[in-house]
């Protein structure tokens, strides 16, 4: 009895799975063909480079303070040593805070990326959803993100259709 129920459940599951329609898309391909995405990436790279230079400048200042301290330590009084050490630690803390402010999990780079990329991603998502609902797809799988897809028929790849609907060739 249990074997019969198991076989029946397996058969019903396979029938349900085969009745579903699915499509593939290549998100990397789509994003490479959207000029706004490329411009956003360039803008993020420029801002990131600028902020990284700012952090490195503060780190260099801290390093210079430390080297000067090392060279002059034998000539300094206890108060001067303590004062210099605090200045070095403050500069290092300033660099760490700046790095966290720009590159931390909720930092400026994250916010900037979100502001630039979210509208593009939302537009793609809405277009994919529209195509999926129109064609009756139960699932749309991103072939660029999933290494588990060994082969996907070009007939079920909707990447070019998404680009066309977004107004790109």
N, C-alpha and C positions, 0 to 999 in steps of 0.2 A: 504494500500500500504506500509506504513512504517513498519507495523507488518510483512508483507511478506518479505521485504528486510532484516529486522532484523533476521528473522528465517533463511533465506537463508545464510546470513553472518555467523550466528552461526553454521549452518550445514557445511559450507565450512571450517570454522576454526577447527571444531572438526575432519573433515576428514583429514585436513592437519596435525593436531596434531597426529592422530593415524598412519599416514604414516611414521612418523619420528621414527628412531631407537635410542635407548639410552642405556647407560650402567652405572653401578655403580662401584665405587672402594672405598676402604677404605685406605686413605692415611696414617693414623696412623699405620695400620697393615703393609703396605708396608715399611714405614720408620723403624719400629721396626725390620724388617727382613733384613735391609741393614746395615752390620757391619760398613761401613764408616760413616754412620749417627750417630751411637752410639759412635764411636771414636771421631767424631767432637763434639758431645754434652759433652763428658768427657773432651775434651781439652778446650772447652768454660767454663766449670765449674771450671776447675783448674785455668785458666787465670782470671776468674771473682773473685775467692776466693783470689788470689794473689793481684789483684788490690784493692779489698775491704779491705784487711789487710793494704795496703799502705795508703788508705784514712783514715782508723780508727787510724793508727799511728799518722798521722798529726792532726787528731781531738783530740787525747789524748794529744799531745803536747800543743795544744791550751787550752785544759781544764786544764792542769797542770800549764801553764802560768797564767791562770785566777785565779786558786786557790792560787797560790803563791802571785799574786797581791792582792787578797782579804785579805790574812794574813798579808801582809806588807804595806797595803795602808796608815795606820795611821803614819807610819815612813817615808814615801816618800815625797819628795818635789813635787811641781807642775810639774816641768820639768820631773822628774822621773815618775810621774803618767802618764803624757802624753806619754812619751816614752814607758812605759809598755803597755798602752792601745793600742797604734799603733802596737806594736809587737803582741799583742793578736789578733787584727783585721786582721793583715797581715797573721797570721797563720790560722785563720778561713777562710779568703779569699783563701789562698793556698789550704786548704782542699776542699773548694767548687769548685775551679777551677780544681783540680785533679779529683773530682767526676764527673764533667761535661766532662772532657777530656776522662775519661774511660767509663762512663755510660750514657752520654748525648745522645740525638737523633742522632747525627752524630759522636758519640764517638768511641773509639777504640773497644769496645765490639761489637757495631753494625757492624763496618767494618770487624772485625774478623769473626763474625757470617755470614755475607754476603759472605766473601771469602771462608768459609768452606762449607756453605750450598747451595749456588747458583749452583755449578756444579752438586750436587746430585739432586736438584730440577729440573734443566734443563734436566738432563738425564731421570728422571721420566716423565717429561712433554713430551719430544720428543718421548718416548716409548708409552705413552698413545695416543699421536696424531697419531703415526704410526698405532697402533691397531685400533683406531677409523676410520681412513681413509681406512684401509684395510677392515674393517667390515661394513663400511657405517653408523657409528653412527653419529647422528646429535649432540648429547650431551653426555658428560660423567660427572656424578655427584659424588662428594665426599661425601659418606655417613657418614664419621666421622665428617665432618664440618657442616653438615646441620641437625639440629634437626627436620626439617619438614618431614623427611622420616621416616615413621612408619614401613613400610615393604618393603623389596627389595628382589626379587627372586634371589637365588644363581645363576640361569642361566644367569643373566645379570651382575653379579659381575665379573669384569675382574682383580681383585687384584692379584690373583695367576698367571695369564697370564703375567701381567706386571713384576712381580718378576722373572718369568722364562725367559722372554725376556731380562731382565737386568742381568741374570746369577746367580740368587739366588734361593734357594729352598723355 
